[in-house]
Amino acid sequence: MANTKSAIKAARQSARNAVRNSNTLSRLKTLRKSFNQAAEKGDTEAAKTAGIAYASALDKACKTGIVHKNAANHVKSHVAKFAQAKKA
């Protein structure tokens, strides 16, 4: 258990942030699954829509520090690569 005032506050903040982070990560997983399902079916329009939503959510998670910038860019590159392959 935390002994000082600042440690007690840090413990409170940590618990609050953990809940928010797990909600965001769960949403990212759901968006990834919807993108992958649309991609496997070959539904280009649905995959494009899901890819845009996924990339946007990744950017927001990156901005708040939940996902590392390079990890988000790696995933967005993969999504964009799929969209380009379907165009050609």
C-alpha positions, -999 to +999 in steps of 0.1 A: +000+000+000+012+035-008+025+055+022+028+091+010+001+114-004+017+115-038+020+077-040-017+073-031-026+097-059-003+080-083-019+046-075-054+062-081-042+076-114-026+043-124-058+024-118-079+049-138-055+049-167-054+011-168-091+010-173-090+036-200-061+019-217-078-016-217-110-001-232-090+015-260-069-016-267-101-037-267-116-014-293-085-016-314-087-054-314-123-053-325-115-029-353-086-051-364-109-081-365-135-063-385-108-052-410-094-087-413-128-102-418-136-078-446-102-084-462-106-122-461-141-120-477-127-098-504-152-070-497-131-041-509-155-013-498-160-027-463-123-033-459-116+003-469-141+016-444-129-006-416-092+002-425-099+040-422-117+035-388-088+013-376-061+038-387-080+067-371-084+048-338-046+039-339-037+076-344-059+085-314-043+058-292-009+069-303-016+105-294-025+095-259+005+072-255-014+039-254+002+026-286+038+035-297+041+057-327+062+033-347+038+004-339+009+024-351+027+034-383+036-002-390+000-013-387-013+016-408+013+008-435+000-028-436-036-016-439-026+009-467-007-018-485-038-040-486-059-012-500-033-005-527-031-042-536-069-044-540-069-012-562-045-027-588 
